[in-house]
Amino acid sequence: MDMLTALALSIGILIALWVKVGTMASLLVPAGIVAWACFFAAGGKIAGLQKTIASTLSGLVWVWLAHAVIAAMHMDSFAWIIIGVVGFFLVLQSKVPILSFIPGAFCGAAVTGWASPSTPRGYLMVAVALIAGAVLGYISEMGAGMIAKKA
């Protein structure tokens, strides 16, 4: 079996399980799928896994900080400025090698904003989904390699 077909098979099986188990565990399934895609966009393998986890979680942290500043200072009407500052730092942090995957940072920030968590547990649930998605990307890549080699 060629690698692309093996990858399709691996992802098809794992994503079905992710949707079922993630939903049962009240995880944010779409956030995991976004992180899964980021894993491949970051180049896959261990380096892609590390960059995906670090960058998506950094996006989550920046949104958490932005929400905290907006709430603490009652700056709802200036939220757009705070978000602009966050965008600035999402790019600037890419000078740090582990945070150099800019799309991952934006994806982590976007899914966190979409989820709109209001408690630390909510942010934790987003983080778990982001990490799970990146790990599933890694597992699907490894599984595809094993399937392709056997066929």
CYANA upper distance limits for C-alpha pairs under 8 A (distance plus 0.5 A):
  1 MET  CA      5 THR  CA      7.06
  1 MET  CA      6 ALA  CA      6.89
  1 MET  CA    147 ILE  CA      7.92
  1 MET  CA    148 ALA  CA      5.69
  1 MET  CA    149 LYS  CA      8.34
  1 MET  CA    151 ALA  CA      5.54
  2 ASP  CA      6 ALA  CA      6.75
  2 ASP  CA    148 ALA  CA      6.26
  3 MET  CA      7 LEU  CA      6.49
  3 MET  CA    144 ALA  CA      7.02
  3 MET  CA    145 GLY  CA      7.33
  3 MET  CA    148 ALA  CA      5.90
  4 LEU  CA      8 ALA  CA      6.62
  5 THR  CA      9 LEU  CA      6.68
  6 ALA  CA     10 SER  CA      6.57
  6 ALA  CA    143 GLY  CA      8.43
  6 ALA  CA    144 ALA  CA      5.20
  6 ALA  CA    145 GLY  CA      7.82
  6 ALA  CA    147 ILE  CA      6.39
  6 ALA  CA    148 ALA  CA      6.13
  7 LEU  CA     11 ILE  CA      6.47
  7 LEU  CA    140 SER  CA      7.22
  7 LEU  CA    141 GLU  CA      6.99
  7 LEU  CA    143 GLY  CA      8.05
  7 LEU  CA    144 ALA  CA      5.08
  7 LEU  CA    145 GLY  CA      8.22
  8 ALA  CA     12 GLY  CA      6.37
  8 ALA  CA    144 ALA  CA      8.44
  9 LEU  CA     13 ILE  CA      6.76
  9 LEU  CA    144 ALA  CA      8.02
 10 SER  CA     14 LEU  CA      6.67
 10 SER  CA    140 SER  CA      5.79
 10 SER  CA    141 GLU  CA      8.14
 10 SER  CA    143 GLY  CA      6.55
 10 SER  CA    144 ALA  CA      6.14
 11 ILE  CA     15 ILE  CA      6.17
 11 ILE  CA    137 GLY  CA      8.49
 11 ILE  CA    140 SER  CA      6.06
 12 GLY  CA     16 ALA  CA      6.74
 13 ILE  CA     17 LEU  CA      6.96
 14 LEU  CA     18 TRP  CA      6.53
 14 LEU  CA    136 LEU  CA      7.81
 14 LEU  CA    140 SER  CA      7.53
 15 ILE  CA     19 VAL  CA      6.57
 16 ALA  CA     20 LYS  CA      6.84
 17 LEU  CA     21 VAL  CA      6.37
 17 LEU  CA     22 GLY  CA      8.39
 18 TRP  CA     22 GLY  CA      5.77
 18 TRP  CA     23 THR  CA      8.35
 18 TRP  CA     29 VAL  CA      7.75
 19 VAL  CA     23 THR  CA      6.35
 19 VAL  CA     29 VAL  CA      6.66
 20 LYS  CA     24 MET  CA      6.78
 21 VAL  CA     25 ALA  CA      6.58
 22 GLY  CA     26 SER  CA      6.61
 22 GLY  CA     27 LEU  CA      5.48
 22 GLY  CA     28 LEU  CA      7.52
 22 GLY  CA     29 VAL  CA      6.26
 23 THR  CA     27 LEU  CA      6.37
 23 THR  CA     28 LEU  CA      7.95
 23 THR  CA     29 VAL  CA      7.13
 27 LEU  CA    125 MET  CA      6.69
 27 LEU  CA    126 VAL  CA      7.91
 27 LEU  CA    128 VAL  CA      8.15
 27 LEU  CA    129 ALA  CA      6.56
 28 LEU  CA     32 GLY  CA      7.20
 28 LEU  CA    115 ALA  CA      8.39
 28 LEU  CA    125 MET  CA      7.61
 28 LEU  CA    126 VAL  CA      6.84
 28 LEU  CA    129 ALA  CA      6.30
 29 VAL  CA     33 ILE  CA      6.90
 29 VAL  CA    129 ALA  CA      7.20
 30 PRO  CA     34 VAL  CA      6.69
 31 ALA  CA     35 ALA  CA      6.80
 31 ALA  CA    108 GLY  CA      8.41
 31 ALA  CA    111 VAL  CA      6.28
 31 ALA  CA    126 VAL  CA      7.41
 31 ALA  CA    129 ALA  CA      6.32
 31 ALA  CA    130 LEU  CA      6.25
 31 ALA  CA    133 GLY  CA      7.90
 32 GLY  CA     36 TRP  CA      6.56
 32 GLY  CA    129 ALA  CA      5.18
 32 GLY  CA    130 LEU  CA      5.35
 32 GLY  CA    131 ILE  CA      7.76
 32 GLY  CA    132 ALA  CA      6.57
 32 GLY  CA    133 GLY  CA      4.37
 32 GLY  CA    134 ALA  CA      7.67
 33 ILE  CA     37 ALA  CA      6.78
 33 ILE  CA    133 GLY  CA      6.18
 34 VAL  CA     38 CYS  CA      6.73
 34 VAL  CA    107 CYS  CA      7.51
 34 VAL  CA    130 LEU  CA      8.17
 34 VAL  CA    133 GLY  CA      7.72
 35 ALA  CA     39 PHE  CA      6.69
 35 ALA  CA     52 THR  CA      7.35
 35 ALA  CA     53 ILE  CA      8.39
 35 ALA  CA     56 THR  CA      7.71
 35 ALA  CA    104 GLY  CA      7.94
 35 ALA  CA    107 CYS  CA      8.08
 35 ALA  CA    108 GLY  CA      8.18
 35 ALA  CA    130 LEU  CA      5.84
 35 ALA  CA    131 ILE  CA      7.83
 35 ALA  CA    133 GLY  CA      5.44
 35 ALA  CA    134 ALA  CA      5.66
 35 ALA  CA    137 GLY  CA      8.49
 36 TRP  CA     40 PHE  CA      7.42
 36 TRP  CA    133 GLY  CA      5.01
 36 TRP  CA    134 ALA  CA      5.28
 36 TRP  CA    135 VAL  CA      8.05
 36 TRP  CA    136 LEU  CA      6.99
 36 TRP  CA    137 GLY  CA      5.31
 37 ALA  CA     41 ALA  CA      6.74
 37 ALA  CA    134 ALA  CA      8.47
 37 ALA  CA    137 GLY  CA      7.86
 38 CYS  CA     42 ALA  CA      6.38
 38 CYS  CA     52 THR  CA      6.61
 38 CYS  CA    103 PRO  CA      7.98
 38 CYS  CA    104 GLY  CA      6.39
 38 CYS  CA    107 CYS  CA      8.48
 38 CYS  CA    134 ALA  CA      7.86
 39 PHE  CA     43 GLY  CA      7.21
 39 PHE  CA     44 GLY  CA      5.91
 39 PHE  CA     48 GLY  CA      5.88
 39 PHE  CA     49 LEU  CA      6.25
 39 PHE  CA     51 LYS  CA      8.45
 39 PHE  CA     52 THR  CA      6.04
 39 PHE  CA    134 ALA  CA      6.05
 39 PHE  CA    137 GLY  CA      6.39
 39 PHE  CA    138 TYR  CA      7.80
 40 PHE  CA     44 GLY  CA      5.26
 40 PHE  CA     48 GLY  CA      7.52
 40 PHE  CA    137 GLY  CA      7.52
 41 ALA  CA     48 GLY  CA      8.40
 42 ALA  CA     47 ALA  CA      8.42
 42 ALA  CA     48 GLY  CA      5.29
 42 ALA  CA     49 LEU  CA      8.34
 42 ALA  CA     51 LYS  CA      7.49
 42 ALA  CA     52 THR  CA      7.24
 42 ALA  CA    101 PHE  CA      7.13
 43 GLY  CA     47 ALA  CA      7.97
 43 GLY  CA     48 GLY  CA      5.67
 44 GLY  CA     48 GLY  CA      4.79
 44 GLY  CA     49 LEU  CA      6.86
 44 GLY  CA    137 GLY  CA      8.22
 44 GLY  CA    138 TYR  CA      7.32
 44 GLY  CA    141 GLU  CA      8.05
 45 LYS  CA     49 LEU  CA      6.80
 45 LYS  CA    138 TYR  CA      6.94
 45 LYS  CA    141 GLU  CA      8.12
 46 ILE  CA     50 GLN  CA      6.64
 46 ILE  CA    138 TYR  CA      8.08
 47 ALA  CA     51 LYS  CA      6.59
 48 GLY  CA     52 THR  CA      6.34
 49 LEU  CA     53 ILE  CA      6.66
 49 LEU  CA    134 ALA  CA      6.45
 49 LEU  CA    135 VAL  CA      7.36
 49 LEU  CA    137 GLY  CA      8.38
 49 LEU  CA    138 TYR  CA      7.06
 50 GLN  CA     54 ALA  CA      6.58
 50 GLN  CA     98 ILE  CA      7.54
 51 LYS  CA     55 SER  CA      6.27
 51 LYS  CA     98 ILE  CA      5.82
 51 LYS  CA     99 LEU  CA      6.66
 51 LYS  CA    100 SER  CA      7.69
 51 LYS  CA    101 PHE  CA      6.71
 51 LYS  CA    104 GLY  CA      8.39
 52 THR  CA     56 THR  CA      6.33
 52 THR  CA    101 PHE  CA      7.64
 52 THR  CA    104 GLY  CA      6.35
 52 THR  CA    134 ALA  CA      6.91
 53 ILE  CA     57 LEU  CA      6.47
 53 ILE  CA    130 LEU  CA      7.57
 53 ILE  CA    131 ILE  CA      6.30
 53 ILE  CA    134 ALA  CA      6.94
 54 ALA  CA     58 SER  CA      6.56
 54 ALA  CA     98 ILE  CA      6.96
 54 ALA  CA     99 LEU  CA      6.55
 55 SER  CA     59 GLY  CA      6.85
 55 SER  CA     98 ILE  CA      7.89
 55 SER  CA     99 LEU  CA      5.54
 55 SER  CA    100 SER  CA      7.91
 55 SER  CA    101 PHE  CA      6.71
 55 SER  CA    102 ILE  CA      7.61
 55 SER  CA    104 GLY  CA      5.63
 55 SER  CA    105 ALA  CA      5.01
 55 SER  CA    108 GLY  CA      7.71
 56 THR  CA     60 LEU  CA      6.95
 56 THR  CA    104 GLY  CA      5.40
 56 THR  CA    105 ALA  CA      5.16
 56 THR  CA    106 PHE  CA      7.77
 56 THR  CA    107 CYS  CA      6.82
 56 THR  CA    108 GLY  CA      4.46
 56 THR  CA    109 ALA  CA      7.56
 56 THR  CA    130 LEU  CA      7.35
 57 LEU  CA     61 VAL  CA      6.72
 57 LEU  CA    105 ALA  CA      7.75
 57 LEU  CA    108 GLY  CA      6.58
 57 LEU  CA    127 ALA  CA      6.92
 57 LEU  CA    130 LEU  CA      7.85
 58 SER  CA     62 TRP  CA      6.69
 58 SER  CA     90 LEU  CA      8.40
 58 SER  CA     99 LEU  CA      8.29
 58 SER  CA    105 ALA  CA      6.55
 58 SER  CA    108 GLY  CA      7.67
 58 SER  CA    109 ALA  CA      8.30
 59 GLY  CA     63 VAL  CA      6.80
 59 GLY  CA     90 LEU  CA      7.35
 59 GLY  CA    104 GLY  CA      8.13
 59 GLY  CA    105 ALA  CA      4.97
 59 GLY  CA    106 PHE  CA      6.52
 59 GLY  CA    107 CYS  CA      7.65
 59 GLY  CA    108 GLY  CA      5.05
 59 GLY  CA    109 ALA  CA      4.56
 59 GLY  CA    110 ALA  CA      8.25
 59 GLY  CA    112 THR  CA      8.30
 60 LEU  CA     64 TRP  CA      6.65
 60 LEU  CA    105 ALA  CA      8.41
 60 LEU  CA    108 GLY  CA      5.84
 60 LEU  CA    109 ALA  CA      5.49
 60 LEU  CA    112 THR  CA      6.15
 60 LEU  CA    123 TYR  CA      8.09
 60 LEU  CA    126 VAL  CA      8.42
 60 LEU  CA    127 ALA  CA      7.86
 61 VAL  CA     65 LEU  CA      6.66
 61 VAL  CA    109 ALA  CA      8.40
 62 TRP  CA     66 ALA  CA      6.60
 62 TRP  CA     86 VAL  CA      6.71
 62 TRP  CA     90 LEU  CA      8.31
 62 TRP  CA    109 ALA  CA      7.55
 63 VAL  CA     67 HIS  CA      6.56
 63 VAL  CA     86 VAL  CA      7.79
 63 VAL  CA    109 ALA  CA      6.31
 63 VAL  CA    112 THR  CA      7.34
 63 VAL  CA    113 GLY  CA      7.31
 64 TRP  CA     68 ALA  CA      6.67
 64 TRP  CA    123 TYR  CA      8.21
 65 LEU  CA     69 VAL  CA      6.66
 66 ALA  CA     70 ILE  CA      6.59
 66 ALA  CA     82 ILE  CA      6.76
 66 ALA  CA     83 ILE  CA      7.41
 66 ALA  CA     86 VAL  CA      7.65
 67 HIS  CA     71 ALA  CA      6.53
 68 ALA  CA     72 ALA  CA      6.37
 69 VAL  CA     73 MET  CA      6.41
 69 VAL  CA     75 MET  CA      8.20
 70 ILE  CA     74 HIS  CA      6.12
 70 ILE  CA     75 MET  CA      5.27
 70 ILE  CA     76 ASP  CA      6.46
 70 ILE  CA     78 PHE  CA      8.35
 70 ILE  CA     79 ALA  CA      6.84
 70 ILE  CA     82 ILE  CA      8.08
 71 ALA  CA     75 MET  CA      7.18
 71 ALA  CA     76 ASP  CA      7.88
 75 MET  CA     79 ALA  CA      6.67
 78 PHE  CA     82 ILE  CA      7.24
 79 ALA  CA     83 ILE  CA      6.64
 80 TRP  CA     84 GLY  CA      6.71
 81 ILE  CA     85 VAL  CA      6.84
 82 ILE  CA     86 VAL  CA      6.77
 83 ILE  CA     87 GLY  CA      6.72
 84 GLY  CA     88 PHE  CA      6.81
 85 VAL  CA     89 PHE  CA      6.91
 86 VAL  CA     90 LEU  CA      6.60
 87 GLY  CA     91 VAL  CA      7.03
 87 GLY  CA    106 PHE  CA      8.32
 88 PHE  CA     92 LEU  CA      6.66
 89 PHE  CA     93 GLN  CA      6.26
 90 LEU  CA     94 SER  CA      7.65
 90 LEU  CA    102 ILE  CA      7.28
 90 LEU  CA    105 ALA  CA      6.53
 90 LEU  CA    106 PHE  CA      7.38
 91 VAL  CA    102 ILE  CA      6.51
 93 GLN  CA     99 LEU  CA      6.72
 93 GLN  CA    100 SER  CA      7.64
 94 SER  CA     98 ILE  CA      8.27
 94 SER  CA     99 LEU  CA      5.44
 94 SER  CA    100 SER  CA      4.32
 94 SER  CA    101 PHE  CA      7.12
 94 SER  CA    102 ILE  CA      6.83
 95 LYS  CA     99 LEU  CA      7.78
 95 LYS  CA    100 SER  CA      6.73
 96 VAL  CA    100 SER  CA      6.54
 99 LEU  CA    105 ALA  CA      8.23
101 PHE  CA    105 ALA  CA      7.32
102 ILE  CA    106 PHE  CA      6.94
103 PRO  CA    107 CYS  CA      6.52
104 GLY  CA    108 GLY  CA      6.52
105 ALA  CA    109 ALA  CA      6.66
106 PHE  CA    110 ALA  CA      6.45
107 CYS  CA    111 VAL  CA      6.62
108 GLY  CA    112 THR  CA      6.62
108 GLY  CA    130 LEU  CA      7.95
109 ALA  CA    113 GLY  CA      6.58
110 ALA  CA    114 TRP  CA      6.53
111 VAL  CA    115 ALA  CA      6.47
111 VAL  CA    126 VAL  CA      8.37
112 THR  CA    116 SER  CA      6.53
112 THR  CA    117 PRO  CA      7.66
112 THR  CA    123 TYR  CA      8.01
112 THR  CA    126 VAL  CA      7.05
113 GLY  CA    117 PRO  CA      8.29
115 ALA  CA    126 VAL  CA      8.03
117 PRO  CA    122 GLY  CA      5.16
117 PRO  CA    123 TYR  CA      6.19
118 SER  CA    122 GLY  CA      6.75
118 SER  CA    123 TYR  CA      8.19
119 THR  CA    123 TYR  CA      7.11
120 PRO  CA    124 LEU  CA      6.66
121 ARG  CA    125 MET  CA      6.66
122 GLY  CA    126 VAL  CA      6.99
123 TYR  CA    127 ALA  CA      6.71
124 LEU  CA    128 VAL  CA      6.60
125 MET  CA    129 ALA  CA      6.78
126 VAL  CA    130 LEU  CA      6.70
127 ALA  CA    131 ILE  CA      6.65
128 VAL  CA    132 ALA  CA      6.44
129 ALA  CA    133 GLY  CA      6.53
130 LEU  CA    134 ALA  CA      6.87
131 ILE  CA    135 VAL  CA      6.67
132 ALA  CA    136 LEU  CA      6.48
133 GLY  CA    137 GLY  CA      6.69
134 ALA  CA    138 TYR  CA      6.94
135 VAL  CA    139 ILE  CA      6.67
136 LEU  CA    140 SER  CA      6.41
137 GLY  CA    141 GLU  CA      6.70
138 TYR  CA    142 MET  CA      6.74
139 ILE  CA    143 GLY  CA      6.40
140 SER  CA    144 ALA  CA      6.51
141 GLU  CA    145 GLY  CA      6.83
142 MET  CA    146 MET  CA      6.88
143 GLY  CA    147 ILE  CA      6.67
144 ALA  CA    148 ALA  CA      6.44
145 GLY  CA    149 LYS  CA      6.65
146 MET  CA    150 LYS  CA      6.84
147 ILE  CA    151 ALA  CA      6.87
